Amino acid sequence: MSFSDIFLVIISSAGLLHGVLSAVYLCFFKKKRTVSNILLGLILIFMAFRIGKSVMMNFGNGLEPLFIFIGLAFLLLIGPLLRWYLLTMTQYNFKFQRRFALELVPFFLVLIVSSFVTGDWFNTSNRKAIILFASVLIFIYLHLAFYIIISGRQLRILRNIYKEDKQTKSQKAIFKWLRLVIIGFAIIWLSYVLNIVEKTVPYIVGPVVYSVAIYFLSFKAFQLKSTDIDGSVFKENDNASLFNQISELVIGEKMYLESSLSLSILSKLLGQSTQKTSEVINQYAKQNFNDFINYYRIQEAKKTLLDENSMNYTISSIAFGVGFSSLSSFNSAFKKFVGKTPSVYRKTTNK
């Protein structure tokens, strides 16, 4: 082994060891053992297993295929844990829901498949095995990318809701910390994907990038005191902030235009129960969910009906365009909010 190889092993192993020790501290020795700290510790543990596999694969000989496959499978845990960690850091009194368990199904499926892995899977002459392995590999990395993206999107929505000039010091620290965590995972993901797809970077770069990221994030965690705070800093006006989140999704993101939007889908995006989401809408909008959504659909329809460029559009096309699944429900909602039918409204208003 050359001096450069020894140096790379030391760098990557140092980050690996630091991640494991940090995870043990957060899960067992941290005075404030919150759910968010335990989730962060689990993320570090599973990432360590994945990075350890990379180090051994790069410098070791004859690494067992089963070990390689299990190392990849653990990436399927990182995404859900990252999303849950974000929720525990931004929601007061966060509680896990049963449906969260469904997010672990891909991990267990791949783990079961790994028990059938043999050395033939890595034999270049076994085309079927190679295709299957490549498909699983692509799915695993797309799965992690999906969670990184939705976590980033959720963070962006929250930052829009909690305007910077109104954020407390602790809230600012959480937003800054979570942004760094998501960027860190995105960089680690990219370093591995570049190696797999184009081999643009050496395979060992992944563990080295992880080591640099883990030391940098550890420093920022200490600086921001992110392991001493969690979603409890958002305790005040929790219902108000939830309604702001609902408004950002429904109105800001124009989700009301989606005909498939339901109370259940909206609640899942928010990480809340349907009962909680419904109660908050009733409390602040003074409407039930259907009326809340239909009101904004009707406002959109009114704009279209008055638009000179849309005069040739039929009432039906406008109804479906603003999210209604049937013309009758559109007519009923329109008359409820406007006091007249869409056709009458178009004729009388455009005179």
C-alpha angles and dihedrals in degrees: 000000000000125000090253091054091050090049092051091048091052093048095046094041092049091057090045093052092044090052092051094047091048090051092050090049093049094046101040114012106031109111091220101050099182126170089252092055092048091050090049089050091052090050090054092047094051092043089051090055090050094046091044089056090053093051093049092045092051097046104019129080127229097005110189112258089223090059091049092051095047089050089056092045092059089066086071088066096050095067098053091041090052092052093047091047090054090050094050090050095050105034127069115231093003115193129193116242127213093244089064087074089068089067088066094057095091090054094052092045092053090043090055091048089051090064088067094050116118135171089271089073089071095043108113090216093060098084098174092052091048092051091049092047092048091049092051091046093052091047092051094052093043088049091056092044090053092055093045090052097047091045090052091047092050091049091050091052091050092049089053090051095048101051112216095238090056098044121111120233091258093048091051089050092052094049092048092046095049091048090055092047093052092046090048093053091045091055093047090048091049094050091055095043093051088054095048098043104037104359085233090151130033116264093243090062089079095063091041091052088048091052092050091046095048093050092046093047091047089055092048091046089055091045095048094035087227094160090059095057136052142159091314088085086070092055096112114085091000093162091046091052090048090053088050088054090049091050092048091053099039100036106017095044091033093232089155087079090066110095091203093059112123138165089257094053093047091048092052091052089052095044090237136120118260089243092056093047092048092049093051092049091050091047099050106022094039087222137094119251096265094050091045092055096038092052092063092042089055092049088054091047091051090055091051093047090054095044111106090211089059099051092110093054115107121233088246094055090049091049093053091041093060095048108271116136095206138029093230094057089047092052092048094049092044093052090046094056101030103030096233139061121272093249093051090046091053094048098044097042097046095052 
